Amino acid sequence: MLYAGIDLGGTNIKGGLYRGGKVLIKDEIKTGSTDAESVIKNIAVIINRMLNCIGLETKDIAAIGAGIPGMIESSSGTVLYNNNLGWV
């Protein structure tokens, strides 16, 4: 199974694709605008860019994990506060 990991920072979004505990590819992109829509778009860009490099598609990803600094409501996955992005 293929897994994606995302590290969401105020300056950069870093990502990696993993299979069997091994890193297949890593990439990063500037976070840019910090509004939620732009951030989600940039996460999609980095994931698709990595998939294209190794000849796979989004349907090949079993799960995506994201590291987002700040307070997260774990039951809903909602970001309550993020200092790096100014999200409340």
LODO-762974 format. One record per atom (N, C-alpha, C): residue in three letters; x negated, y negated, z negated; atom name; residue number from 1. Coordinates in Angstrom, 3 decimals. Atoms other than C-alpha are relative to their C-alpha. Last residue first. Layout:
// residues N
   nudo         xx         yy         zz   drenke   sedren
    ALA          X          Y          Z       CA      NUM
...
END
This chain:
// residues 88
   nudo         xx         yy         zz   drenke   sedren
    VAL     -0.775     -0.121      1.245        N       88
    VAL      8.521    -30.114    -14.159       CA       88
    VAL      1.313      0.652      0.371        C       88
    TRP     -1.332     -0.592     -0.022        N       87
    TRP      5.877    -29.891    -11.461       CA       87
    TRP      0.615      0.028     -1.385        C       87
    GLY     -0.972      0.978      0.478        N       86
    GLY      2.968    -32.341    -11.485       CA       86
    GLY      1.423      0.534      0.029        C       86
    LEU     -0.861      0.399     -1.113        N       85
    LEU      0.879    -30.020     -9.311       CA       85
    LEU      1.025     -1.053     -0.405        C       85
    ASN      0.777      0.181     -1.227        N       84
    ASN     -2.085    -29.495    -11.629       CA       84
    ASN      0.839     -0.546      1.146        C       84
    ASN      0.748      1.247      0.042        N       83
    ASN      0.000    -30.076    -14.804       CA       83
    ASN     -0.737     -0.276      1.305        C       83
    ASN      1.319     -0.249     -0.569        N       82
    ASN      2.499    -27.339    -14.055       CA       82
    ASN     -0.731     -1.328      0.105        C       82
    TYR      0.923      1.136      0.027        N       81
    TYR      5.712    -27.183    -16.082       CA       81
    TYR     -1.328      0.437      0.594        C       81
    LEU     -0.599      1.036      0.834        N       80
    LEU      8.812    -24.989    -16.077       CA       80
    LEU     -0.860     -1.260     -0.019        C       80
    VAL      1.051      0.840      0.555        N       79
    VAL      7.773    -22.808    -13.135       CA       79
    VAL      0.672     -1.119     -0.791        C       79
    THR     -0.075      1.439     -0.234        N       78
    THR     10.642    -20.356    -12.690       CA       78
    THR     -1.175     -0.720     -0.652        C       78
    GLY      1.103      0.356     -0.875        N       77
    GLY      9.895    -16.644    -12.474       CA       77
    GLY     -0.047     -1.481      0.318        C       77
    SER     -0.510      0.491     -1.287        N       76
    SER     13.371    -15.883    -13.859       CA       76
    SER     -1.114     -0.306      0.993        C       76
    SER     -1.197     -0.746     -0.396        N       75
    SER     12.508    -13.677    -16.859       CA       75
    SER      0.533     -0.429      1.366        C       75
    SER      0.285     -1.309     -0.602        N       74
    SER      8.943    -14.981    -17.060       CA       74
    SER      1.250      0.738      0.464        C       74
    GLU     -1.051     -0.797      0.642        N       73
    GLU      9.818    -18.635    -17.581       CA       73
    GLU     -0.049      1.382      0.650        C       73
    ILE     -0.873     -0.729     -0.911        N       72
    ILE      6.470    -20.076    -16.525       CA       72
    ILE      1.059      0.712     -0.837        C       72
    MET     -1.036     -0.755      0.686        N       71
    MET      4.469    -22.719    -18.372       CA       71
    MET      0.963      0.597      1.015        C       71
    GLY     -1.083      0.773      0.599        N       70
    GLY      1.274    -23.841    -16.733       CA       70
    GLY      0.983      0.904     -0.694        C       70
    PRO      0.251      0.520      1.343        N       69
    PRO     -1.268    -22.361    -14.389       CA       69
    PRO      1.173     -0.842     -0.491        C       69
    ILE     -0.420      1.403     -0.002        N       68
    ILE      0.172    -20.386    -11.465       CA       68
    ILE     -0.222     -0.548     -1.403        C       68
    GLY      0.507      0.629      1.210        N       67
    GLY     -1.403    -17.029    -10.641       CA       67
    GLY      0.321     -1.481      0.089        C       67
    ALA      0.486      1.375     -0.031        N       66
    ALA      0.747    -15.357     -8.022       CA       66
    ALA     -0.465     -0.432     -1.385        C       66
    GLY      0.166      0.532      1.353        N       65
    GLY      1.383    -11.700     -7.256       CA       65
    GLY     -0.580     -1.397      0.101        C       65
    ILE      0.846      1.188      0.092        N       64
    ILE      2.773    -10.513     -3.930       CA       64
    ILE     -0.024     -0.437     -1.457        C       64
    ALA     -0.301      0.966      1.061        N       63
    ALA      4.181     -7.040     -3.360       CA       63
    ALA     -0.993     -1.152      0.071        C       63
    ALA     -0.915     -0.604      0.974        N       62
    ALA      4.368     -4.168     -0.844       CA       62
    ALA      0.419     -1.003     -1.073        C       62
    ILE      0.280      0.406      1.377        N       61
    ILE      2.854     -6.095      2.081       CA       61
    ILE      1.058      0.581     -0.932        C       61
    ASP      0.977     -0.918      0.568        N       60
    ASP      3.015     -4.232      5.420       CA       60
    ASP     -0.326     -0.307     -1.460        C       60
    LYS     -0.710     -1.225      0.406        N       59
    LYS      6.248     -6.003      6.420       CA       59
    LYS     -0.943      1.024     -0.629        C       59
    THR     -0.575      0.191      1.341        N       58
    THR      4.237     -9.252      6.418       CA       58
    THR      0.731      1.247     -0.489        C       58
    GLU     -1.160      0.886      0.017        N       57
    GLU      2.227     -7.980      9.387       CA       57
    GLU      0.552     -0.105     -1.414        C       57
    LEU     -1.184     -0.511      0.687        N       56
    LEU     -1.221     -6.415      9.905       CA       56
    LEU      1.102     -1.054      0.004        C       56
    GLY     -0.920     -0.689     -0.893        N       55
    GLY     -4.087     -6.939     12.349       CA       55
    GLY      1.220      0.620     -0.666        C       55
    ILE      0.205     -1.445      0.144        N       54
    ILE     -6.846     -7.750      9.861       CA       54
    ILE      1.041      0.809      0.777        C       54
    CYS      1.417     -0.360     -0.094        N       53
    CYS     -7.293    -11.406     10.801       CA       53
    CYS     -0.227      1.504     -0.085        C       53
    ASN      0.415      0.054     -1.407        N       52
    ASN     -3.577    -11.853     11.466       CA       52
    ASN     -1.447      0.443      0.174        C       52
    LEU     -0.589     -1.153     -0.684        N       51
    LEU     -2.747    -10.713      7.930       CA       51
    LEU     -0.430      0.056      1.459        C       51
    MET      0.760     -1.184      0.398        N       50
    MET     -5.185    -13.244      6.473       CA       50
    MET      0.523      1.248      0.703        C       50
    ARG      1.336      0.120     -0.583        N       49
    ARG     -3.656    -16.102      8.477       CA       49
    ARG     -0.846      1.232     -0.344        C       49
    ASN     -0.077     -0.366     -1.422        N       48
    ASN     -0.151    -14.953      7.591       CA       48
    ASN     -1.358     -0.056      0.683        C       48
    ILE     -0.293     -1.437     -0.086        N       47
    ILE     -0.952    -15.017      3.871       CA       47
    ILE      0.041      0.445      1.457        C       47
    ILE      1.206     -0.751      0.370        N       46
    ILE     -2.666    -18.424      4.116       CA       46
    ILE      0.245      1.503      0.084        C       46
    VAL      1.067      0.183     -0.993        N       45
    VAL      0.182    -19.987      6.094       CA       45
    VAL     -1.208      0.861     -0.350        C       45
    ALA     -0.336     -0.824     -1.170        N       44
    ALA      2.878    -18.512      3.828       CA       44
    ALA     -1.085     -0.086      1.063        C       44
    ILE      0.199     -1.385      0.436        N       43
    ILE      1.170    -20.014      0.772       CA       43
    ILE      0.294      0.939      1.166        C       43
    ASN      1.439     -0.272     -0.027        N       42
    ASN      0.925    -23.325      2.655       CA       42
    ASN     -0.331      1.410     -0.495        C       42
    LYS      0.425     -0.087     -1.398        N       41
    LYS      4.676    -23.299      3.361       CA       41
    LYS     -1.483      0.344      0.088        C       41
    ILE     -0.480     -1.299     -0.496        N       40
    ILE      5.423    -22.527     -0.282       CA       40
    ILE     -0.417      0.196      1.452        C       40
    VAL      0.833     -1.025      0.632        N       39
    VAL      3.244    -25.478     -1.339       CA       39
    VAL      0.404      1.388      0.500        C       39
    SER      1.319      0.011     -0.652        N       38
    SER      4.940    -27.781      1.165       CA       38
    SER     -0.912      1.084     -0.564        C       38
    GLU     -0.169     -0.480     -1.375        N       37
    GLU      8.433    -26.829     -0.055       CA       37
    GLU     -1.342      0.077      0.727        C       37
    ALA     -0.176     -1.455     -0.042        N       36
    ALA      7.436    -27.169     -3.716       CA       36
    ALA      0.096      0.539      1.419        C       36
    ASP     -1.422     -0.308      0.139        N       35
    ASP      6.079    -30.711     -3.402       CA       35
    ASP      0.182      1.494      0.275        C       35
    THR     -0.337     -0.890      1.109        N       34
    THR      2.331    -30.756     -4.026       CA       34
    THR      1.496      0.209     -0.187        C       34
    SER     -1.143      0.560      0.709        N       33
    SER      1.170    -32.132     -0.683       CA       33
    SER      0.444      0.989     -1.072        C       33
    GLY     -0.691      1.073     -0.724        N       32
    GLY     -2.185    -30.658      0.254       CA       32
    GLY      1.097     -0.596     -0.853        C       32
    THR     -1.381      0.032      0.485        N       31
    THR     -3.042    -27.381     -1.469       CA       31
    THR      0.794     -1.065      0.738        C       31
    LYS     -0.259      1.148      0.873        N       30
    LYS     -6.161    -27.048      0.675       CA       30
    LYS      1.467      0.012     -0.411        C       30
    ILE     -0.525      1.139     -0.744        N       29
    ILE     -6.456    -23.544      2.089       CA       29
    ILE      0.178     -1.138     -0.997        C       29
    GLU     -0.540      1.109      0.777        N       28
    GLU     -8.242    -20.429      0.962       CA       28
    GLU      0.400     -1.130      0.916        C       28
    ASP     -0.064      1.258     -0.744        N       27
    ASP     -9.128    -17.000      2.280       CA       27
    ASP      0.478     -1.088     -0.954        C       27
    LYS     -0.323      1.154      0.852        N       26
    LYS     -9.964    -13.504      1.085       CA       26
    LYS      0.003     -1.247      0.878        C       26
    ILE      0.301      1.321     -0.546        N       25
    ILE     -9.929    -10.203      2.964       CA       25
    ILE      0.392     -1.055     -1.029        C       25
    LEU      0.157     -0.111     -1.455        N       24
    LEU     -9.747     -6.463      2.336       CA       24
    LEU     -0.442     -1.320      0.607        C       24
    VAL     -0.309      1.241     -0.710        N       23
    VAL    -10.365     -6.564     -1.420       CA       23
    VAL     -0.258      0.223      1.485        C       23
    LYS      1.108      0.644     -0.711        N       22
    LYS    -10.333     -3.055     -2.830       CA       22
    LYS      0.494     -1.244      0.737        C       22
    GLY      0.899      0.671      0.934        N       21
    GLY     -8.012     -1.675     -5.512       CA       21
    GLY     -1.175     -0.705      0.650        C       21
    GLY      0.744     -0.997      0.774        N       20
    GLY     -6.431      0.774     -3.083       CA       20
    GLY     -1.004     -0.616     -0.956        C       20
    ARG     -0.536     -1.348     -0.216        N       19
    ARG     -5.460     -2.049     -0.760       CA       19
    ARG     -0.871      0.969     -0.791        C       19
    TYR      0.633     -1.110      0.691        N       18
    TYR     -5.880     -5.754     -1.431       CA       18
    TYR      0.679      1.307      0.356        C       18
    LEU     -0.781     -1.192     -0.297        N       17
    LEU     -5.165     -8.978      0.446       CA       17
    LEU     -0.785      1.195     -0.516        C       17
    GLY      0.702     -1.215     -0.369        N       16
    GLY     -6.528    -12.177     -1.033       CA       16
    GLY      0.992      1.099      0.324        C       16
    GLY     -0.752     -1.228     -0.160        N       15
    GLY     -5.465    -15.737     -1.532       CA       15
    GLY     -0.891      1.160      0.363        C       15
    LYS      0.869     -1.105     -0.396        N       14
    LYS     -6.700    -19.089     -2.701       CA       14
    LYS      0.843      1.264      0.082        C       14
    ILE     -0.749     -1.240      0.164        N       13
    ILE     -4.590    -22.248     -2.761       CA       13
    ILE     -0.923      1.095      0.521        C       13
    ASN      0.017     -1.080     -0.989        N       12
    ASN     -6.805    -25.259     -3.261       CA       12
    ASN      0.986      1.100     -0.360        C       12
    THR      0.831      0.374     -1.141        N       11
    THR     -6.803    -28.647     -5.006       CA       11
    THR      0.065      1.020      1.122        C       11
    GLY     -0.331      1.357     -0.407        N       10
    GLY     -4.023    -28.380     -7.617       CA       10
    GLY     -0.773     -0.467      1.221        C       10
    GLY      0.678      1.068      0.718        N        9
    GLY     -4.386    -24.647     -7.845       CA        9
    GLY      0.391     -1.359      0.541        C        9
    LEU     -0.521      1.318     -0.344        N        8
    LEU     -2.214    -21.698     -6.890       CA        8
    LEU     -0.653     -1.060     -0.860        C        8
    ASP      0.430      0.862      1.102        N        7
    ASP     -4.139    -18.428     -6.967       CA        7
    ASP      0.380     -1.419      0.388        C        7
    ILE      0.100      1.432     -0.246        N        6
    ILE     -2.316    -15.974     -4.695       CA        6
    ILE     -0.421     -0.697     -1.277        C        6
    GLY      0.170      0.773      1.222        N        5
    GLY     -2.648    -12.186     -4.563       CA        5
    GLY     -0.213     -1.455      0.375        C        5
    ALA      0.546      1.346     -0.162        N        4
    ALA     -1.317    -10.022     -1.758       CA        4
    ALA     -0.084     -0.658     -1.369        C        4
    TYR     -0.461      0.999      0.956        N        3
    TYR     -0.828     -6.253     -1.934       CA        3
    TYR     -0.666     -1.333      0.299        C        3
    LEU      0.701      1.274     -0.103        N        2
    LEU     -1.070     -3.557      0.720       CA        2
    LEU      0.627     -0.994     -0.974        C        2
    MET     -0.828      1.188      0.000        N        1
    MET      0.000      0.000      0.000       CA        1
    MET     -0.873     -1.252      0.000        C        1
END
